[in-house]
Amino acid sequence: MIRVEMRKQTFRSRTYIALGLMAGLPILLTLIIKFGSRHHNDRDFFALASHSGINMPLAALAAASSFLLVVIVSLFAGGAVSEEANWGSLRYLLLSPVQRGRVLSSKLAVAGILATLATVLVTISGLAAGTLAFGWHPVASPDGVVFSQWTAVGKLAVSTVYVAWCMAGIVSLAFMISTMTNAPMGAVAGSVGLSIVSQILDAISSLGSLRTLLITHYWHAWEGLFANPTTSSDVLKGVLLQVPYVVVFLVLAWWWFDRRDILS
Amino acid sequence: MDPQSPAIANRNGAAAVAVVGLTKRFGEDVVAVDDVSLEVHDGMVFGLLGPNGAGKTTLLRVLLGLVHPNNGEVFLFGERMRPGSPLLRHVGALIESPGFVPHLSGMENLKAYWLAGGDPLSAAHVDEALAIADLGSAIHRKVRTYSKGMQQRLALAQVLLNGPELLILDEPTIGLDPGEMRDVRELIGRLAEGGATVLLSSHILAEVEQVCTHAAVMNRGKLVASGTVDDLIGASRRVFLEVDDSARAIKLLETITGVSRIERDGAGVSLSLTGVDRKAIVAALVGAGIGVETVESRHSLEDAFLGIVEKVGA
C-alpha cells in the first residue's frame, strides 16, 4: 500500500517542484554568496559559508528550517488525506478491503519519507554547491572553532537528521488536520500558522521557561554542535520535545479518521 | 471472486444485502436515514428511488462502511458489514460520482485502486474492465483530461475490476450520453444474468423500470414502499381520457374525490385515480355532456413513484 501511495505522490509536478525548491535554495544561496558583496563582521553560517563548502549546507539548513521547509513538509503531510477527499477518490480508497488505520499509516509513511527527503536535499545540494564554489576545507564555526572536514560532515549529518526530526511535530499536525478537512490548503495553513505563532511566542522572553515547551523552541539547537564548547543537551531536549506533539497529533488523527463519515 | 471464500460459502441463504433498523443522523436535526430495513436477495436488480435528499446515497454509503450509522445493522452476504471489511472484495461500488487521482492516467488509477486492496494485479479482471471503459489509448492519459462521460466509464470499469458478486451503483448513468446510458443498462442486465446482484439508485425512473426487477421508494429518510417493479406500478392507476372538451373535463374532474394529477395531454386528459374507478369517471363526464372517445390505462413507475411520494407527503 505504501508503494501505491508513493506512486500517487511521485507522479505529480507538485512533488517535483517542492523538492526542486529544496534542492534549489542552497544553490541560489551559494550563487548569492559567491557573487554578492561580503560582510566580514558577521559571525554566522552565512558569513562563513565562503570559507568552506561544508559551511554552505549548514547555512542552507539554518535558512530553510524556519519557514520554507515547514511549508514544504506541511504540503506533503497536509494533502495526504484531504487531497483525496477533495478529488473524491478517498471514498473509493476506503472501499478497498483495508482498515482505515492502514490507509493512514501508508499515507503518513509517504509524507514522512518525502519530508525527510526534502530536508536531506537541502544538505546534499548545499554540500555539492558549496564544495564546487568554495572548496573542501576545514569548517570554521561562528564561535571560531575549526573542525576537520570529516568531523564537520559527521556533525552535518547529525544536524540534518535532527532538523528532519524537528519537522515531525509539524508533519503530524498537518497530517491530523488533513484527516479533518477536504481542503488541503487548510491543513497547510494550520501547521505553518502554528510554527509561525510558536516562533513569535518564542521570541517573547517574558514567557520564561514556558518557551521551552513550544514546538519550535529547539529547532536550531543543532547549531550547538558547532559551538565552543560543543553543546548537545538542547539537541536531546529538542528530540524529546517532539515526541508528545507527534503522539498527541497522531492519536487524534487516528481517532478522528476512524470515526469520520466519508461524505466527500 | 472466490466462490469458496467464507463470506460467500457460509451464507445459509442469507440475503446479499440486509439492512435492519438503520438510522443515520447528521447533527441533532437532520435524519438522513430513518429506521430503514430492507433485503436484496441474490440475482435481484434492486432500484432505490426517491427525490433528492431522500437518503438514498447516505444509505448506500452506510452499506459500504463509509458512513457510520447511529442505529441498526448492515449485513452483506450474511456477515455484519464494518468499514474496510474483507466482504468488500466481493462488492463493486460507484458512489455519487467518479473520483480519481487527477494526475494519474486512467490505467494507473485502476491499478492504484486495485493494489490498495492488497491483491496482486494478476487477480484483477483488467481486460474486461478495459473493454467496459472503452477508452482506447486515452486510458493512458491523465484523468484530469477526461470528459465527465469518460470518467464515468472509467468508474464503471473500476467497479468491475474484482468481478463483483454485488454491485452497488449510485446514479450509474449520470453524465453519460443516451447511447452510453443504453450501454450501461445493457451491461447491468448482462451482469445480472451472469449471477450478480445489483442495488442501484437512480432518479431516472424509466431506467429503473427498464433495468430493475425490484424497487424501493425512499422519502425523507424513510422507506415508504418496496416490492417488485410490477407490484409498485400496479399500485398506481394512471388513466388517459380522450374527450371532446378538455377544459370542461378538467374543471369537472377537479371536483371529484380520488382524482389527482390532472394534466392536459394532447387531445385529452391524463389523471391518477385513487379509490375511484374509471367507469364512475366516464359516467360523470358523459353525464355532464362531455364526449369521451377513448379510455386508456397508462401505468408507469413514474406514476407509481409520484403517487407514493405524494401520498406519504400528504
Boltz contact constraints between the chains, C-beta under 6 A:
constraints:
  - contact:
      token1: [A, 1]
      token2: [B, 116]
      max_distance: 6.0
  - contact:
      token1: [A, 4]
      token2: [B, 112]
      max_distance: 6.0
  - contact:
      token1: [A, 4]
      token2: [B, 115]
      max_distance: 6.0
  - contact:
      token1: [A, 4]
      token2: [B, 116]
      max_distance: 6.0
  - contact:
      token1: [A, 8]
      token2: [B, 101]
      max_distance: 6.0
  - contact:
      token1: [A, 11]
      token2: [B, 104]
      max_distance: 6.0
  - contact:
      token1: [A, 12]
      token2: [B, 103]
      max_distance: 6.0
  - contact:
      token1: [A, 87]
      token2: [B, 99]
      max_distance: 6.0
  - contact:
      token1: [A, 88]
      token2: [B, 99]
      max_distance: 6.0
  - contact:
      token1: [A, 89]
      token2: [B, 99]
      max_distance: 6.0
  - contact:
      token1: [A, 89]
      token2: [B, 100]
      max_distance: 6.0
  - contact:
      token1: [A, 89]
      token2: [B, 101]
      max_distance: 6.0
  - contact:
      token1: [A, 91]
      token2: [B, 66]
      max_distance: 6.0
  - contact:
      token1: [A, 91]
      token2: [B, 95]
      max_distance: 6.0
  - contact:
      token1: [A, 92]
      token2: [B, 99]
      max_distance: 6.0
  - contact:
      token1: [A, 93]
      token2: [B, 116]
      max_distance: 6.0
  - contact:
      token1: [A, 95]
      token2: [B, 64]
      max_distance: 6.0
  - contact:
      token1: [A, 95]
      token2: [B, 88]
      max_distance: 6.0
  - contact:
      token1: [A, 95]
      token2: [B, 93]
      max_distance: 6.0
  - contact:
      token1: [A, 96]
      token2: [B, 116]
      max_distance: 6.0
  - contact:
      token1: [A, 96]
      token2: [B, 117]
      max_distance: 6.0
  - contact:
      token1: [A, 97]
      token2: [B, 86]
      max_distance: 6.0
  - contact:
      token1: [A, 97]
      token2: [B, 88]
      max_distance: 6.0
  - contact:
      token1: [A, 97]
      token2: [B, 89]
      max_distance: 6.0
  - contact:
      token1: [A, 97]
      token2: [B, 117]
      max_distance: 6.0
  - contact:
      token1: [A, 98]
      token2: [B, 84]
      max_distance: 6.0
  - contact:
      token1: [A, 99]
      token2: [B, 84]
      max_distance: 6.0
  - contact:
      token1: [A, 100]
      token2: [B, 84]
      max_distance: 6.0
  - contact:
      token1: [A, 261]
      token2: [B, 67]
      max_distance: 6.0
  - contact:
      token1: [A, 261]
      token2: [B, 68]
      max_distance: 6.0
  - contact:
      token1: [A, 262]
      token2: [B, 66]
      max_distance: 6.0
